[in-house]
Amino acid sequence: MQKGAIRVQTENIFPIIKKFLYSDHEIFIRELVSNAVDATQKLKTLASVGEFKGELGTPEITVTLDKEKKTLTISDMGVGMTAEEVDKYINQVAFSGAEEFLKKYKGQTDGANIIGHFGLGFYSSFMVSNQVEIFSKSHRAEAPAVRWECDGSPEYMLEETTKESRGTDIVLHINEESEEFLDEHRIQTMLEKFCKFLPVPVKFADKQLNNTSPAWTKKPSDLTAEDYQNFYKELYPYAEAPLFWIHLNVDYPFNLTGILYFPKISKTFEVQKDKISLYSNQVFVTDEVKDIVPEFLMLLHGVIDSPDIPLNVSRSYLQGDPNVKKISTYITKKVADKLDEIFRNDRKSFEEKWESIGLFAKYGMMTDDKFQEKGNKFLIMEDITEEGRFYTLEEYKQETSALQTNKEGKLVVLYATNAVQQDSYIQAAKNKGYKIVKLDTIVDAAFINNMEPRWDSMMFTRVDADIADHLIDRDEKSESVLTSDQETKLKELFEHIPQQHVKVELRGLSADAQPVIVTRPEFMRRMKDMAAVGGSGMSWYASMPDEINMTINANHPIYLQILDENDNDKQQKQVRNLADLALLSQNLLTGADLTAFVNRSVELMSAEKKN
């Protein structure tokens, strides 16, 4: 029997492990099962190079729970350890068995199957145990089996023992504070979380819990569309089928595999975030991937696996490294290439999925210059009056440049955000031959603001930002059919309307245009829209009153009728009603003003009936 003190730099490493190294206690299951996988993969490597000539069998990892004894055991059929190796890899915490193994067999194994760090990872077991035992029998036939025991102090015991089968059993004697880990459901949930795709079978309660060959570990050429769909169901059993997917597979200048899925975006897409899982050699690390995946792609679903992503020793978070930036750039390029490919090869399908795709595309174009370069070609806009009709930027320019180019030579892109609410404005613009596109997602206000400076040859104007005759500023003048005295009288009637922040202007429009048209200046309305969805630093815009332009169409025949009235009070009520109707069309008539409008309308109708 050997007794001694574990050789570490500090007096006692266990408090450090418990308080600082592993903040999440359930991590221990990942570390111990990962170590068991390492031991199994090492044995396979030794067998492949002829250093192990025994019977390999079908290695598996077994997790066993004994509630009565309050123990949890992780057993493997791997390489095992001699007494010297236990002393080296367990007692001398500063060493890493995996690192040494990789150096020795460099060129004979790519290292991808060695998860690493048998040592510190093992010591995570003391977060939940008041005693840990190791029973190990080496693959070397002549080496006796050994038993190691430690109670969480620097003192340990190492002795020979009897063990029939090759491999290692780690026996955790669960402490009182951690008895949640004696619950079968709790253990199964943890194993499914951390070990779902480990490359060696993991069994618990006589059931294999993992898929040892997940889709991302295979060649894209070996997978069918059904394979990708089935893997998505495996990841997200209750989700709708994805729109399409991207298989990541690169080995230079970094190693990266994975599958990213484009989900169908729902109206409550916020709950769909954090659905990309990061793995390192099939070991789950985290679902917090914001440093690897660009922010605009955080709504994607799927898996990323890379041994080149730097983790801290507890694999809890990413460390700063150039590879992270390279991987992020690579993922962005792959997504842009995929969108471009679908657009070119199956535009109809692309258009059908645009409601979901557009969110990624627009966000990406705002935040990444290289993505925007490609996005300029596949960005599409839907015609709001012709369902199913889409334009690329170039197609829209060709269709509209003759009519929608302003006096400064800029193409004016007319858009609507609500087809029902803005219908009268849409119809007025359509009657002039203009093309109006739909931009109604929560990112569109920011997208327009972001793109206008980059696309200096065009500008965006919402269809209700001005009267149809003036949406495209061409310095065209219009004449009123009213006399100077009639115009003066009409202005006086409208000036009596008690509306704040309303600018009243009389213009001679076409006779079939509305008698009063309410618009809101494009810039201020756009800023308020952005503030409403949480634009950074813009909250003060949301509290500002609406600026309103009220255009009086002097050429509408109703004004000749009103001006012929001898009753000034009735004239004012009629004019006020016309103004309120225009405000109502923009959802700007509320509260007491709306009630007064209803009452006034009834009064005018009653008076008309009496006459």
KAFEN-V44965 format. One line per field, one symbol per residue. ss: DSSP state (A for helix, B for strand, O for the rest). phi: phi as a letter, one per 40 degrees, with the letter a starting at -180 (. if undefined). psi: psi as a letter, one per 20 degrees, with the letter a starting at -180 (. if undefined). A space follows every 10 residues. Layout:
ss: ???
phi: ???
psi: ???
//
This chain:
ss: OBBBBOOOOO OOOAAAAAAA AOOOOOAAAA AAAAAAAAAA AAAAAAAAOO OOOOOOOOOO BBBBBBOOOO BBBBBOOOOO OOAAAAAAAA AOOOOOAAAA AAAAOBOOBO OOOOOOOOOO OAAAAAAOBB BBBBBBBOOO OOOOBBBBBB OOOOBBBBBB BOOOOOBBBB BBBBOAAAAA AAOAAAAAAA AAAAOOOOOO OBBBOOBBOO OOOOAAAOOA AAOOAAAAAA AAAAAOOOOO OOOBBBBBBB OOOOOBBBBB BBOOOOOOAA AAOOOBBBBB OOBBBBOOOO OOOOAAAOOO BBBBBOOOOO BOOOOOOBOO OAAAAAAAAA AAAAAAAAAA AAAAAOAAAA AAOAAAAAAA AAAAAAAOAA AAAAAAAAOB BBBOOOOOOB BBAAAAAAAA OOOOBOOOOO BBBBBBOOOO OOAAAAAAAA AOOOOBBBOO OOOAAAAAAA AAOOOOOBBB BBOOOOOAAA OOOOOOOOOO OOOAAAAAAA AAAAAOOOOO OBBBBBBOOO OOOOOBBBBO OAAAAAAAAA AAOOOOOOAA AAOOOOOBBB BBBOOOOAAA AAAAOOOAAA AAAAAAAAAA AAAAAOOOOO AAAAAAAAAA AAAAAAAAAA O
phi: .bbibccbcc caccdccccb cbcbccddcc cccccccdcc ccccccccbg cbbcccgbca bbbbbbcccf bbbbbbbccg bccccccccb ccdccbdccc ccccbdgbac gccbchgcic ddcccccbbc abbbbbbccc dccccbbbaa bgcccbbbac abaccchbbb bbcccccbcc cbcccccccc ccccbdbccb dbbafgbcbb ccbcdccbcd ccbbdccccc cccccbdbcc cccaabccaa bacacabibb bccccccbcd cccfbbbcbb fgccbabbbc cbcddcbccc bhbbbacccc bcccfcacbc adcccccccc cdcccccccc cccccacdcc ccccdccdcc ccccccbbcc ccdccdcbcb bcccbbdgcb bcdccccccb dcbbbcccgc ccccbbbacc cbdccccccc ccgcbbbcbb cccccccccc cdcccccabb bccbcacdcb cbcbgcbbbc cccccccccc ccccccccbc fbbcbbbcbc cccccbbbbb ddcccccccc ccbgccgbcc cccccccbbb cccccccccc cccccccccc dccccccccc cccccbfbbb fccccccccc cccccccccc c
psi: ppqappnrhr goighgghhg gohohihhhg gghghhgghg hgghghhhjj iojaohbnqr pppppohgil qppoprkbhr qrghhggghg hnhiqohggg ghghkphiqi ihiohrloeh ghiihihjqi qpqpoppqio hipqqqpqqq jiriprpprq appgqqappo opoprhikih jjpghggggg hhghjhkqip ppqplkppiq oimrhiirph ijqrhhgggh hghhgnhjqq qrgarpopnq jpjrpprrpp porpprhlih iirljpppqo ljppgrjnkh igpqhijiiq rbppppiiop qrhjkhrqqp qhhggggggg ggghgghggh ggghhmhghg hhjhhghhgg gggghhiogh hhghhhhipq pppiinpioq prgghgghhi hhhkpaiijq poopqqiohg hjghhghggh hjjqppqpnj riihghgghh hghhmijrqp pqhjirqhhj hoojkpqqqq iqrghggggg ggghiiompq kpopppqnaq hirqhppprp pggghghhgh hhjkppjjhh hhiqqppppo ppnijphhhh gghiqiohgh ghhgghhggh gghhijkjor chhgghgggh ggghhghhhh .
//
